[in-house]
Amino acid sequence: MGIFTAEEARQMAYNEGLDLVEMSANADPPVCRIMNYDKFRYEQKKKQQEAKKKQTVIETKEIKFRPKTEEHDLNFKIGHIKKFLSQKNKVKLTMRFRGREIVYAQTLGLEAMNKIMETLEEDAIILQPPKMEGRQLVMFVGPK
């Protein structure tokens, strides 16, 4: 519309029954717009909600088991892992050693983790190979 004084711009907005909104204060001269500010805020809020709907949140799911977990139970848990990976979630595999089981950490524990890695080879990528953290053997896998 052109360059106006602040008072002229306010008067024009008042005559139209709208608001005078400063869009860019750093510009020389400052840029203002005559608009319905409540409608503008409503539309901005709707745009943010729409953007929020489209964004995906990657969660980290955790599967816990023990070194003496039987074959069938292990296969069942692998099924859960595949389901989590198909939902685009990361999975933390935790093998907890209790009491004297800790002596099996480097043998049975690593064997079980390697078996899981082999079965998940086509569905997942290994984000962190098996690593001891205290009394737990931890591995992270993510979707391909």
N, CA, C and O atoms as CSV, one atom per row, in Angstrom:
chain,resi,resn,atom,element,x,y,z
A,1,MET,N,N,0.826,-1.195,0.000
A,1,MET,CA,C,0.000,0.000,0.000
A,1,MET,C,C,0.866,1.253,0.000
A,1,MET,O,O,0.427,2.315,-0.442
A,2,GLY,N,N,2.087,1.133,0.491
A,2,GLY,CA,C,2.971,2.281,0.502
A,2,GLY,C,C,3.504,2.567,1.890
A,2,GLY,O,O,3.309,1.781,2.817
A,3,ILE,N,N,4.177,3.695,2.027
A,3,ILE,CA,C,4.772,4.083,3.304
A,3,ILE,C,C,3.860,5.113,3.967
A,3,ILE,O,O,3.507,6.134,3.377
A,4,PHE,N,N,3.493,4.813,5.202
A,4,PHE,CA,C,2.615,5.694,5.978
A,4,PHE,C,C,3.232,5.915,7.348
A,4,PHE,O,O,4.109,5.161,7.769
A,5,THR,N,N,2.782,6.932,8.032
A,5,THR,CA,C,3.193,7.124,9.427
A,5,THR,C,C,2.427,6.115,10.270
A,5,THR,O,O,1.438,5.534,9.824
A,6,ALA,N,N,2.898,5.920,11.485
A,6,ALA,CA,C,2.261,4.942,12.369
A,6,ALA,C,C,0.817,5.342,12.655
A,6,ALA,O,O,-0.071,4.491,12.688
A,7,GLU,N,N,0.586,6.626,12.860
A,7,GLU,CA,C,-0.766,7.090,13.173
A,7,GLU,C,C,-1.709,6.898,11.987
A,7,GLU,O,O,-2.859,6.502,12.175
A,8,GLU,N,N,-1.239,7.172,10.766
A,8,GLU,CA,C,-2.070,6.970,9.576
A,8,GLU,C,C,-2.422,5.487,9.408
A,8,GLU,O,O,-3.560,5.139,9.092
A,9,ALA,N,N,-1.431,4.630,9.622
A,9,ALA,CA,C,-1.652,3.185,9.480
A,9,ALA,C,C,-2.661,2.691,10.506
A,9,ALA,O,O,-3.538,1.894,10.175
A,10,ARG,N,N,-2.547,3.159,11.763
A,10,ARG,CA,C,-3.509,2.766,12.808
A,10,ARG,C,C,-4.912,3.221,12.432
A,10,ARG,O,O,-5.880,2.485,12.625
A,11,GLN,N,N,-5.020,4.421,11.902
A,11,GLN,CA,C,-6.327,4.954,11.526
A,11,GLN,C,C,-6.942,4.145,10.385
A,11,GLN,O,O,-8.143,3.876,10.391
A,12,MET,N,N,-6.120,3.756,9.406
A,12,MET,CA,C,-6.619,2.938,8.287
A,12,MET,C,C,-7.129,1.595,8.792
A,12,MET,O,O,-8.183,1.127,8.360
A,13,ALA,N,N,-6.382,0.970,9.710
A,13,ALA,CA,C,-6.795,-0.320,10.268
A,13,ALA,C,C,-8.090,-0.163,11.066
A,13,ALA,O,O,-8.980,-1.009,10.984
A,14,TYR,N,N,-8.192,0.909,11.829
A,14,TYR,CA,C,-9.387,1.154,12.646
A,14,TYR,C,C,-10.600,1.354,11.750
A,14,TYR,O,O,-11.680,0.853,12.066
A,15,ASN,N,N,-10.454,2.068,10.649
A,15,ASN,CA,C,-11.563,2.318,9.727
A,15,ASN,C,C,-12.075,1.020,9.094
A,15,ASN,O,O,-13.269,0.884,8.825
A,16,GLU,N,N,-11.171,0.076,8.862
A,16,GLU,CA,C,-11.572,-1.196,8.260
A,16,GLU,C,C,-12.027,-2.216,9.311
A,16,GLU,O,O,-12.517,-3.288,8.957
A,17,GLY,N,N,-11.869,-1.892,10.588
A,17,GLY,CA,C,-12.277,-2.802,11.655
A,17,GLY,C,C,-11.308,-3.961,11.830
A,17,GLY,O,O,-11.697,-5.025,12.312
A,18,LEU,N,N,-10.042,-3.769,11.442
A,18,LEU,CA,C,-9.030,-4.814,11.530
A,18,LEU,C,C,-7.886,-4.357,12.437
A,18,LEU,O,O,-7.931,-3.263,13.001
A,19,ASP,N,N,-6.868,-5.199,12.572
A,19,ASP,CA,C,-5.720,-4.915,13.429
A,19,ASP,C,C,-4.514,-4.536,12.581
A,19,ASP,O,O,-4.376,-4.996,11.448
A,20,LEU,N,N,-3.644,-3.698,13.129
A,20,LEU,CA,C,-2.380,-3.359,12.498
A,20,LEU,C,C,-1.313,-4.233,13.150
A,20,LEU,O,O,-1.037,-4.095,14.342
A,21,VAL,N,N,-0.711,-5.134,12.369
A,21,VAL,CA,C,0.234,-6.106,12.907
A,21,VAL,C,C,1.610,-5.842,12.310
A,21,VAL,O,O,1.759,-5.742,11.093
A,22,GLU,N,N,2.606,-5.729,13.171
A,22,GLU,CA,C,3.974,-5.512,12.719
A,22,GLU,C,C,4.564,-6.856,12.298
A,22,GLU,O,O,4.685,-7.768,13.116
A,23,MET,N,N,4.930,-6.977,11.028
A,23,MET,CA,C,5.443,-8.238,10.499
A,23,MET,C,C,6.961,-8.318,10.593
A,23,MET,O,O,7.505,-9.371,10.925
A,24,SER,N,N,7.654,-7.208,10.302
A,24,SER,CA,C,9.106,-7.209,10.334
A,24,SER,C,C,9.573,-5.908,10.967
A,24,SER,O,O,9.545,-4.852,10.336
A,25,ALA,N,N,10.001,-5.997,12.218
A,25,ALA,CA,C,10.417,-4.800,12.951
A,25,ALA,C,C,11.813,-4.352,12.543
A,25,ALA,O,O,12.135,-3.171,12.670
A,26,ASN,N,N,12.643,-5.257,12.060
A,26,ASN,CA,C,14.030,-4.936,11.735
A,26,ASN,C,C,14.184,-4.241,10.388
A,26,ASN,O,O,15.233,-3.660,10.109
A,27,ALA,N,N,13.146,-4.295,9.546
A,27,ALA,CA,C,13.229,-3.669,8.227
A,27,ALA,C,C,13.229,-2.149,8.382
A,27,ALA,O,O,12.819,-1.617,9.414
A,28,ASP,N,N,13.695,-1.459,7.337
A,28,ASP,CA,C,13.702,0.009,7.391
A,28,ASP,C,C,12.933,0.523,6.192
A,28,ASP,O,O,13.478,0.446,5.091
A,29,PRO,N,N,11.759,1.024,6.294
A,29,PRO,CA,C,10.909,1.215,7.470
A,29,PRO,C,C,10.263,-0.112,7.898
A,29,PRO,O,O,10.198,-1.042,7.094
A,30,PRO,N,N,9.779,-0.220,9.160
A,30,PRO,CA,C,9.143,-1.462,9.626
A,30,PRO,C,C,7.942,-1.827,8.752
A,30,PRO,O,O,7.195,-0.961,8.297
A,31,VAL,N,N,7.779,-3.137,8.529
A,31,VAL,CA,C,6.694,-3.624,7.675
A,31,VAL,C,C,5.521,-4.026,8.558
A,31,VAL,O,O,5.675,-4.816,9.490
A,32,CYS,N,N,4.343,-3.474,8.258
A,32,CYS,CA,C,3.127,-3.801,8.997
A,32,CYS,C,C,2.061,-4.280,8.022
A,32,CYS,O,O,2.124,-4.017,6.821
A,33,ARG,N,N,1.084,-4.990,8.570
A,33,ARG,CA,C,0.000,-5.508,7.739
A,33,ARG,C,C,-1.320,-5.250,8.458
A,33,ARG,O,O,-1.413,-5.382,9.678
A,34,ILE,N,N,-2.332,-4.882,7.689
A,34,ILE,CA,C,-3.675,-4.712,8.243
A,34,ILE,C,C,-4.392,-6.035,8.042
A,34,ILE,O,O,-4.611,-6.468,6.911
A,35,MET,N,N,-4.762,-6.683,9.164
A,35,MET,CA,C,-5.404,-8.003,9.074
A,35,MET,C,C,-6.207,-8.278,10.340
A,35,MET,O,O,-6.144,-7.530,11.316
A,36,ASN,N,N,-6.966,-9.375,10.295
A,36,ASN,CA,C,-7.677,-9.860,11.472
A,36,ASN,C,C,-6.688,-10.748,12.233
A,36,ASN,O,O,-6.421,-11.877,11.820
A,37,TYR,N,N,-6.154,-10.246,13.328
A,37,TYR,CA,C,-5.078,-10.930,14.038
A,37,TYR,C,C,-5.546,-12.239,14.669
A,37,TYR,O,O,-4.797,-13.215,14.707
A,38,ASP,N,N,-6.793,-12.261,15.168
A,38,ASP,CA,C,-7.305,-13.498,15.775
A,38,ASP,C,C,-7.388,-14.622,14.739
A,38,ASP,O,O,-7.047,-15.768,15.033
A,39,LYS,N,N,-7.838,-14.293,13.538
A,39,LYS,CA,C,-7.914,-15.289,12.466
A,39,LYS,C,C,-6.507,-15.765,12.093
A,39,LYS,O,O,-6.296,-16.952,11.843
A,40,PHE,N,N,-5.553,-14.842,12.057
A,40,PHE,CA,C,-4.171,-15.179,11.736
A,40,PHE,C,C,-3.594,-16.154,12.762
A,40,PHE,O,O,-2.957,-17.142,12.397
A,41,ARG,N,N,-3.822,-15.868,14.054
A,41,ARG,CA,C,-3.336,-16.772,15.111
A,41,ARG,C,C,-3.982,-18.138,15.008
A,41,ARG,O,O,-3.313,-19.154,15.198
A,42,TYR,N,N,-5.285,-18.180,14.708
A,42,TYR,CA,C,-6.006,-19.443,14.557
A,42,TYR,C,C,-5.399,-20.275,13.424
A,42,TYR,O,O,-5.190,-21.478,13.580
A,43,GLU,N,N,-5.116,-19.632,12.277
A,43,GLU,CA,C,-4.539,-20.347,11.147
A,43,GLU,C,C,-3.133,-20.843,11.451
A,43,GLU,O,O,-2.761,-21.942,11.039
A,44,GLN,N,N,-2.350,-20.046,12.165
A,44,GLN,CA,C,-1.002,-20.470,12.560
A,44,GLN,C,C,-1.070,-21.706,13.455
A,44,GLN,O,O,-0.288,-22.642,13.297
A,45,LYS,N,N,-2.008,-21.697,14.390
A,45,LYS,CA,C,-2.166,-22.835,15.302
A,45,LYS,C,C,-2.554,-24.100,14.529
A,45,LYS,O,O,-2.054,-25.187,14.820
A,46,LYS,N,N,-3.447,-23.952,13.542
A,46,LYS,CA,C,-3.846,-25.091,12.717
A,46,LYS,C,C,-2.667,-25.642,11.919
A,46,LYS,O,O,-2.519,-26.858,11.795
A,47,LYS,N,N,-1.828,-24.762,11.378
A,47,LYS,CA,C,-0.651,-25.195,10.626
A,47,LYS,C,C,0.302,-25.978,11.520
A,47,LYS,O,O,0.860,-26.993,11.102
A,48,GLN,N,N,0.490,-25.502,12.762
A,48,GLN,CA,C,1.373,-26.202,13.695
A,48,GLN,C,C,0.822,-27.577,14.035
A,48,GLN,O,O,1.580,-28.543,14.113
A,49,GLN,N,N,-0.497,-27.679,14.239
A,49,GLN,CA,C,-1.102,-28.974,14.548
A,49,GLN,C,C,-0.940,-29.931,13.376
A,49,GLN,O,O,-0.672,-31.117,13.570
A,50,GLU,N,N,-1.103,-29.417,12.162
A,50,GLU,CA,C,-0.956,-30.255,10.971
A,50,GLU,C,C,0.477,-30.754,10.828
A,50,GLU,O,O,0.706,-31.911,10.476
A,51,ALA,N,N,1.437,-29.880,11.101
A,51,ALA,CA,C,2.847,-30.278,11.028
A,51,ALA,C,C,3.160,-31.314,12.097
A,51,ALA,O,O,3.936,-32.240,11.867
A,52,LYS,N,N,2.554,-31.152,13.265
A,52,LYS,CA,C,2.784,-32.093,14.362
A,52,LYS,C,C,2.246,-33.477,14.023
A,52,LYS,O,O,2.841,-34.485,14.404
A,53,LYS,N,N,1.124,-33.533,13.307
A,53,LYS,CA,C,0.545,-34.816,12.903
A,53,LYS,C,C,1.480,-35.583,11.985
A,53,LYS,O,O,1.593,-36.806,12.077
A,54,LYS,N,N,2.156,-34.849,11.092
A,54,LYS,CA,C,2.979,-35.496,10.076
A,54,LYS,C,C,4.349,-35.914,10.578
A,54,LYS,O,O,5.024,-36.710,9.925
A,55,GLN,N,N,4.774,-35.396,11.721
A,55,GLN,CA,C,6.101,-35.758,12.203
A,55,GLN,C,C,6.052,-37.116,12.898
A,55,GLN,O,O,5.076,-37.453,13.569
A,56,THR,N,N,7.115,-37.883,12.726
A,56,THR,CA,C,7.171,-39.207,13.330
A,56,THR,C,C,8.131,-39.181,14.515
A,56,THR,O,O,9.187,-38.550,14.463
A,57,VAL,N,N,7.749,-39.869,15.570
A,57,VAL,CA,C,8.573,-39.944,16.759
A,57,VAL,C,C,9.144,-41.359,16.837
A,57,VAL,O,O,8.400,-42.339,16.844
A,58,ILE,N,N,10.457,-41.450,16.893
A,58,ILE,CA,C,11.093,-42.759,16.997
A,58,ILE,C,C,11.273,-43.078,18.474
A,58,ILE,O,O,11.959,-42.361,19.202
A,59,GLU,N,N,10.652,-44.151,18.895
A,59,GLU,CA,C,10.753,-44.575,20.286
A,59,GLU,C,C,11.799,-45.679,20.394
A,59,GLU,O,O,12.149,-46.326,19.407
A,60,THR,N,N,12.285,-45.877,21.606
A,60,THR,CA,C,13.187,-46.986,21.866
A,60,THR,C,C,12.435,-47.990,22.734
A,60,THR,O,O,12.102,-47.708,23.885
A,61,LYS,N,N,12.177,-49.149,22.174
A,61,LYS,CA,C,11.511,-50.225,22.905
A,61,LYS,C,C,12.602,-51.104,23.520
A,61,LYS,O,O,13.721,-51.166,23.013
A,62,GLU,N,N,12.262,-51.778,24.614
A,62,GLU,CA,C,13.259,-52.621,25.272
A,62,GLU,C,C,12.720,-54.029,25.425
A,62,GLU,O,O,11.579,-54.233,25.840
A,63,ILE,N,N,13.554,-54.994,25.086
A,63,ILE,CA,C,13.242,-56.414,25.267
A,63,ILE,C,C,14.269,-56.968,26.253
A,63,ILE,O,O,15.475,-56.854,26.033
A,64,LYS,N,N,13.785,-57.566,27.337
A,64,LYS,CA,C,14.677,-58.126,28.352
A,64,LYS,C,C,14.566,-59.649,28.339
A,64,LYS,O,O,13.485,-60.208,28.157
A,65,PHE,N,N,15.682,-60.289,28.533
A,65,PHE,CA,C,15.687,-61.743,28.691
A,65,PHE,C,C,16.903,-62.157,29.489
A,65,PHE,O,O,17.756,-61.333,29.820
A,66,ARG,N,N,16.977,-63.436,29.794
A,66,ARG,CA,C,18.042,-63.971,30.636
A,66,ARG,C,C,18.859,-64.970,29.828
A,66,ARG,O,O,18.407,-65.410,28.771
A,67,PRO,N,N,20.052,-65.341,30.296
A,67,PRO,CA,C,20.879,-66.278,29.516
A,67,PRO,C,C,20.257,-67.659,29.371
A,67,PRO,O,O,20.559,-68.372,28.415
A,68,LYS,N,N,19.401,-68.044,30.297
A,68,LYS,CA,C,18.793,-69.374,30.236
A,68,LYS,C,C,17.398,-69.349,29.622
A,68,LYS,O,O,16.621,-70.285,29.815
A,69,THR,N,N,17.073,-68.290,28.885
A,69,THR,CA,C,15.785,-68.209,28.196
A,69,THR,C,C,15.740,-69.299,27.135
A,69,THR,O,O,16.663,-69.446,26.334
A,70,GLU,N,N,14.651,-70.058,27.143
A,70,GLU,CA,C,14.528,-71.197,26.224
A,70,GLU,C,C,14.339,-70.747,24.775
A,70,GLU,O,O,14.017,-69.589,24.507
A,71,GLU,N,N,14.544,-71.673,23.859
A,71,GLU,CA,C,14.499,-71.415,22.419
A,71,GLU,C,C,13.154,-70.830,21.980
A,71,GLU,O,O,13.118,-69.837,21.253
A,72,HIS,N,N,12.053,-71.439,22.418
A,72,HIS,CA,C,10.729,-70.983,22.004
A,72,HIS,C,C,10.466,-69.565,22.500
A,72,HIS,O,O,9.948,-68.736,21.752
A,73,ASP,N,N,10.816,-69.278,23.752
A,73,ASP,CA,C,10.603,-67.941,24.304
A,73,ASP,C,C,11.459,-66.915,23.566
A,73,ASP,O,O,11.026,-65.789,23.323
A,74,LEU,N,N,12.665,-67.313,23.216
A,74,LEU,CA,C,13.562,-66.424,22.485
A,74,LEU,C,C,12.974,-66.101,21.099
A,74,LEU,O,O,13.019,-64.954,20.656
A,75,ASN,N,N,12.424,-67.122,20.420
A,75,ASN,CA,C,11.799,-66.900,19.114
A,75,ASN,C,C,10.572,-65.986,19.239
A,75,ASN,O,O,10.303,-65.164,18.362
A,76,PHE,N,N,9.848,-66.144,20.327
A,76,PHE,CA,C,8.682,-65.306,20.571
A,76,PHE,C,C,9.113,-63.847,20.734
A,76,PHE,O,O,8.480,-62.942,20.191
A,77,LYS,N,N,10.187,-63.629,21.481
A,77,LYS,CA,C,10.698,-62.267,21.689
A,77,LYS,C,C,11.263,-61.686,20.395
A,77,LYS,O,O,11.159,-60.482,20.160
A,78,ILE,N,N,11.855,-62.525,19.562
A,78,ILE,CA,C,12.353,-62.066,18.257
A,78,ILE,C,C,11.178,-61.591,17.401
A,78,ILE,O,O,11.305,-60.624,16.651
A,79,GLY,N,N,10.041,-62.268,17.514
A,79,GLY,CA,C,8.834,-61.824,16.816
A,79,GLY,C,C,8.414,-60.435,17.266
A,79,GLY,O,O,8.027,-59.604,16.444
A,80,HIS,N,N,8.491,-60.175,18.581
A,80,HIS,CA,C,8.171,-58.845,19.107
A,80,HIS,C,C,9.156,-57.805,18.574
A,80,HIS,O,O,8.771,-56.691,18.219
A,81,ILE,N,N,10.428,-58.185,18.525
A,81,ILE,CA,C,11.451,-57.259,18.018
A,81,ILE,C,C,11.139,-56.889,16.573
A,81,ILE,O,O,11.215,-55.717,16.203
A,82,LYS,N,N,10.787,-57.886,15.748
A,82,LYS,CA,C,10.461,-57.620,14.346
A,82,LYS,C,C,9.255,-56.702,14.233
A,82,LYS,O,O,9.208,-55.835,13.361
A,83,LYS,N,N,8.274,-56.893,15.121
A,83,LYS,CA,C,7.090,-56.028,15.107
A,83,LYS,C,C,7.479,-54.589,15.437
A,83,LYS,O,O,7.020,-53.656,14.778
A,84,PHE,N,N,8.324,-54.404,16.454
A,84,PHE,CA,C,8.773,-53.058,16.818
A,84,PHE,C,C,9.552,-52.409,15.676
A,84,PHE,O,O,9.390,-51.220,15.402
A,85,LEU,N,N,10.399,-53.197,15.013
A,85,LEU,CA,C,11.184,-52.664,13.899
A,85,LEU,C,C,10.295,-52.288,12.716
A,85,LEU,O,O,10.579,-51.319,12.011
A,86,SER,N,N,9.224,-53.044,12.496
A,86,SER,CA,C,8.309,-52.711,11.401
A,86,SER,C,C,7.558,-51.415,11.687
A,86,SER,O,O,7.092,-50.748,10.763
A,87,GLN,N,N,7.440,-51.059,12.973
A,87,GLN,CA,C,6.807,-49.787,13.357
A,87,GLN,C,C,7.827,-48.658,13.399
A,87,GLN,O,O,7.535,-47.577,13.911
A,88,LYS,N,N,9.026,-48.900,12.864
A,88,LYS,CA,C,10.113,-47.906,12.779
A,88,LYS,C,C,10.612,-47.455,14.150
A,88,LYS,O,O,10.960,-46.288,14.332
A,89,ASN,N,N,10.648,-48.366,15.104
A,89,ASN,CA,C,11.189,-48.061,16.426
A,89,ASN,C,C,12.549,-48.719,16.593
A,89,ASN,O,O,12.829,-49.751,15.984
A,90,LYS,N,N,13.389,-48.114,17.421
A,90,LYS,CA,C,14.652,-48.751,17.786
A,90,LYS,C,C,14.349,-49.743,18.902
A,90,LYS,O,O,13.371,-49.588,19.634
A,91,VAL,N,N,15.192,-50.757,19.026
A,91,VAL,CA,C,14.981,-51.766,20.061
A,91,VAL,C,C,16.270,-51.949,20.850
A,91,VAL,O,O,17.352,-52.098,20.281
A,92,LYS,N,N,16.130,-51.936,22.171
A,92,LYS,CA,C,17.255,-52.183,23.071
A,92,LYS,C,C,17.085,-53.602,23.602
A,92,LYS,O,O,16.094,-53.912,24.264
A,93,LEU,N,N,18.054,-54.455,23.309
A,93,LEU,CA,C,18.019,-55.840,23.788
A,93,LEU,C,C,18.888,-55.926,25.034
A,93,LEU,O,O,20.073,-55.597,24.996
A,94,THR,N,N,18.302,-56.365,26.127
A,94,THR,CA,C,19.014,-56.426,27.395
A,94,THR,C,C,18.989,-57.855,27.924
A,94,THR,O,O,17.924,-58.440,28.120
A,95,MET,N,N,20.179,-58.404,28.151
A,95,MET,CA,C,20.278,-59.714,28.788
A,95,MET,C,C,20.838,-59.497,30.185
A,95,MET,O,O,21.979,-59.066,30.350
A,96,ARG,N,N,20.025,-59.799,31.185
A,96,ARG,CA,C,20.415,-59.566,32.571
A,96,ARG,C,C,20.974,-60.849,33.181
A,96,ARG,O,O,20.404,-61.930,33.033
A,97,PHE,N,N,22.088,-60.701,33.861
A,97,PHE,CA,C,22.731,-61.830,34.547
A,97,PHE,C,C,22.551,-61.641,36.040
A,97,PHE,O,O,22.898,-60.594,36.585
A,98,ARG,N,N,22.007,-62.657,36.705
A,98,ARG,CA,C,21.791,-62.562,38.149
A,98,ARG,C,C,22.681,-63.576,38.862
A,98,ARG,O,O,22.866,-64.705,38.408
A,99,GLY,N,N,23.214,-63.140,39.975
A,99,GLY,CA,C,24.021,-64.039,40.801
A,99,GLY,C,C,25.227,-64.583,40.065
A,99,GLY,O,O,26.018,-63.831,39.496
A,100,ARG,N,N,25.359,-65.915,40.082
A,100,ARG,CA,C,26.520,-66.556,39.461
A,100,ARG,C,C,26.398,-66.696,37.946
A,100,ARG,O,O,27.319,-67.186,37.293
A,101,GLU,N,N,25.276,-66.271,37.388
A,101,GLU,CA,C,25.102,-66.349,35.932
A,101,GLU,C,C,26.105,-65.469,35.191
A,101,GLU,O,O,26.315,-65.649,33.991
A,102,ILE,N,N,26.721,-64.531,35.882
A,102,ILE,CA,C,27.639,-63.581,35.248
A,102,ILE,C,C,28.807,-64.289,34.566
A,102,ILE,O,O,29.398,-63.741,33.636
A,103,VAL,N,N,29.150,-65.510,35.020
A,103,VAL,CA,C,30.252,-66.238,34.398
A,103,VAL,C,C,29.907,-66.674,32.967
A,103,VAL,O,O,30.800,-66.996,32.183
A,104,TYR,N,N,28.591,-66.684,32.623
A,104,TYR,CA,C,28.167,-67.071,31.276
A,104,TYR,C,C,28.068,-65.876,30.331
A,104,TYR,O,O,27.659,-66.033,29.180
A,105,ALA,N,N,28.434,-64.698,30.794
A,105,ALA,CA,C,28.251,-63.485,29.990
A,105,ALA,C,C,28.980,-63.576,28.660
A,105,ALA,O,O,28.412,-63.227,27.625
A,106,GLN,N,N,30.230,-64.038,28.662
A,106,GLN,CA,C,31.019,-64.060,27.435
A,106,GLN,C,C,30.749,-65.302,26.585
A,106,GLN,O,O,31.152,-65.345,25.423
A,107,THR,N,N,30.078,-66.309,27.138
A,107,THR,CA,C,29.821,-67.520,26.355
A,107,THR,C,C,28.351,-67.577,25.927
A,107,THR,O,O,28.024,-67.276,24.779
A,108,LEU,N,N,27.467,-67.964,26.852
A,108,LEU,CA,C,26.047,-68.108,26.518
A,108,LEU,C,C,25.421,-66.782,26.106
A,108,LEU,O,O,24.606,-66.730,25.185
A,109,GLY,N,N,25.804,-65.717,26.792
A,109,GLY,CA,C,25.231,-64.405,26.509
A,109,GLY,C,C,25.539,-63.943,25.103
A,109,GLY,O,O,24.638,-63.545,24.364
A,110,LEU,N,N,26.820,-63.993,24.723
A,110,LEU,CA,C,27.196,-63.555,23.379
A,110,LEU,C,C,26.629,-64.469,22.295
A,110,LEU,O,O,26.273,-64.011,21.210
A,111,GLU,N,N,26.547,-65.773,22.601
A,111,GLU,CA,C,25.964,-66.705,21.625
A,111,GLU,C,C,24.504,-66.356,21.356
A,111,GLU,O,O,24.067,-66.331,20.205
A,112,ALA,N,N,23.756,-66.087,22.418
A,112,ALA,CA,C,22.341,-65.737,22.252
A,112,ALA,C,C,22.194,-64.433,21.475
A,112,ALA,O,O,21.344,-64.324,20.592
A,113,MET,N,N,23.023,-63.446,21.805
A,113,MET,CA,C,22.950,-62.161,21.099
A,113,MET,C,C,23.328,-62.332,19.623
A,113,MET,O,O,22.701,-61.733,18.750
A,114,ASN,N,N,24.351,-63.147,19.344
A,114,ASN,CA,C,24.746,-63.387,17.953
A,114,ASN,C,C,23.641,-64.108,17.182
A,114,ASN,O,O,23.419,-63.833,16.003
A,115,LYS,N,N,22.951,-65.031,17.854
A,115,LYS,CA,C,21.841,-65.740,17.209
A,115,LYS,C,C,20.728,-64.759,16.858
A,115,LYS,O,O,20.132,-64.841,15.784
A,116,ILE,N,N,20.455,-63.839,17.768
A,116,ILE,CA,C,19.429,-62.827,17.506
A,116,ILE,C,C,19.868,-61.934,16.348
A,116,ILE,O,O,19.061,-61.592,15.484
A,117,MET,N,N,21.152,-61.556,16.333
A,117,MET,CA,C,21.663,-60.722,15.242
A,117,MET,C,C,21.478,-61.412,13.893
A,117,MET,O,O,21.092,-60.772,12.915
A,118,GLU,N,N,21.752,-62.709,13.838
A,118,GLU,CA,C,21.620,-63.455,12.588
A,118,GLU,C,C,20.177,-63.512,12.115
A,118,GLU,O,O,19.910,-63.382,10.921
A,119,THR,N,N,19.242,-63.705,13.043
A,119,THR,CA,C,17.834,-63.804,12.641
A,119,THR,C,C,17.263,-62.444,12.226
A,119,THR,O,O,16.330,-62.378,11.426
A,120,LEU,N,N,17.823,-61.367,12.769
A,120,LEU,CA,C,17.323,-60.022,12.437
A,120,LEU,C,C,18.098,-59.371,11.300
A,120,LEU,O,O,17.854,-58.211,10.971
A,121,GLU,N,N,19.026,-60.103,10.699
A,121,GLU,CA,C,19.930,-59.536,9.702
A,121,GLU,C,C,19.213,-58.810,8.567
A,121,GLU,O,O,19.641,-57.729,8.163
A,122,GLU,N,N,18.107,-59.399,8.034
A,122,GLU,CA,C,17.426,-58.765,6.902
A,122,GLU,C,C,16.445,-57.681,7.338
A,122,GLU,O,O,16.038,-56.864,6.512
A,123,ASP,N,N,16.055,-57.652,8.602
A,123,ASP,CA,C,15.072,-56.675,9.072
A,123,ASP,C,C,15.687,-55.465,9.758
A,123,ASP,O,O,15.047,-54.415,9.836
A,124,ALA,N,N,16.916,-55.586,10.259
A,124,ALA,CA,C,17.455,-54.529,11.120
A,124,ALA,C,C,18.922,-54.267,10.850
A,124,ALA,O,O,19.622,-55.068,10.230
A,125,ILE,N,N,19.364,-53.112,11.337
A,125,ILE,CA,C,20.789,-52.811,11.351
A,125,ILE,C,C,21.221,-52.729,12.816
A,125,ILE,O,O,20.459,-52.271,13.668
A,126,ILE,N,N,22.422,-53.167,13.097
A,126,ILE,CA,C,22.931,-53.152,14.472
A,126,ILE,C,C,23.494,-51.757,14.736
A,126,ILE,O,O,24.482,-51.355,14.121
A,127,LEU,N,N,22.871,-51.029,15.642
A,127,LEU,CA,C,23.336,-49.690,15.990
A,127,LEU,C,C,24.482,-49.755,16.986
A,127,LEU,O,O,25.414,-48.953,16.932
A,128,GLN,N,N,24.402,-50.729,17.905
A,128,GLN,CA,C,25.478,-50.925,18.889
A,128,GLN,C,C,25.623,-52.419,19.116
A,128,GLN,O,O,24.658,-53.068,19.521
A,129,PRO,N,N,26.789,-52.980,18.871
A,129,PRO,CA,C,26.973,-54.416,19.100
A,129,PRO,C,C,26.870,-54.729,20.594
A,129,PRO,O,O,26.907,-53.817,21.420
A,130,PRO,N,N,26.741,-56.016,20.946
A,130,PRO,CA,C,26.596,-56.384,22.360
A,130,PRO,C,C,27.754,-55.853,23.203
A,130,PRO,O,O,28.922,-55.978,22.833
A,131,LYS,N,N,27.403,-55.260,24.341
A,131,LYS,CA,C,28.397,-54.644,25.221
A,131,LYS,C,C,27.939,-54.816,26.662
A,131,LYS,O,O,26.756,-54.666,26.966
A,132,MET,N,N,28.869,-55.129,27.537
A,132,MET,CA,C,28.538,-55.291,28.953
A,132,MET,C,C,28.379,-53.923,29.614
A,132,MET,O,O,29.238,-53.052,29.477
A,133,GLU,N,N,27.277,-53.747,30.328
A,133,GLU,CA,C,27.043,-52.564,31.146
A,133,GLU,C,C,26.644,-53.065,32.525
A,133,GLU,O,O,25.480,-53.370,32.783
A,134,GLY,N,N,27.618,-53.141,33.389
A,134,GLY,CA,C,27.346,-53.691,34.721
A,134,GLY,C,C,27.085,-55.178,34.623
A,134,GLY,O,O,27.926,-55.930,34.131
A,135,ARG,N,N,25.921,-55.608,35.088
A,135,ARG,CA,C,25.550,-57.022,35.036
A,135,ARG,C,C,24.618,-57.310,33.856
A,135,ARG,O,O,23.911,-58.318,33.853
A,136,GLN,N,N,24.619,-56.438,32.872
A,136,GLN,CA,C,23.741,-56.614,31.719
A,136,GLN,C,C,24.550,-56.565,30.428
A,136,GLN,O,O,25.532,-55.833,30.313
A,137,LEU,N,N,24.113,-57.355,29.475
A,137,LEU,CA,C,24.677,-57.339,28.138
A,137,LEU,C,C,23.658,-56.597,27.267
A,137,LEU,O,O,22.516,-57.039,27.140
A,138,VAL,N,N,24.061,-55.481,26.672
A,138,VAL,CA,C,23.124,-54.599,25.975
A,138,VAL,C,C,23.502,-54.473,24.501
A,138,VAL,O,O,24.676,-54.368,24.149
A,139,MET,N,N,22.472,-54.487,23.647
A,139,MET,CA,C,22.670,-54.304,22.204
A,139,MET,C,C,21.499,-53.461,21.677
A,139,MET,O,O,20.356,-53.651,22.092
A,140,PHE,N,N,21.793,-52.529,20.761
A,140,PHE,CA,C,20.759,-51.714,20.135
A,140,PHE,C,C,20.650,-52.085,18.665
A,140,PHE,O,O,21.657,-52.237,17.973
A,141,VAL,N,N,19.395,-52.230,18.190
A,141,VAL,CA,C,19.139,-52.459,16.776
A,141,VAL,C,C,18.114,-51.426,16.294
A,141,VAL,O,O,17.283,-50.951,17.068
A,142,GLY,N,N,18.191,-51.091,15.006
A,142,GLY,CA,C,17.275,-50.118,14.442
A,142,GLY,C,C,16.698,-50.632,13.134
A,142,GLY,O,O,17.233,-51.579,12.556
A,143,PRO,N,N,15.621,-50.031,12.657
A,143,PRO,CA,C,15.004,-50.485,11.401
A,143,PRO,C,C,15.876,-50.132,10.200
A,143,PRO,O,O,16.627,-49.157,10.228
A,144,LYS,N,N,15.766,-50.935,9.148
A,144,LYS,CA,C,16.521,-50.675,7.915
A,144,LYS,C,C,15.864,-49.567,7.133
A,144,LYS,O,O,16.346,-49.197,6.063
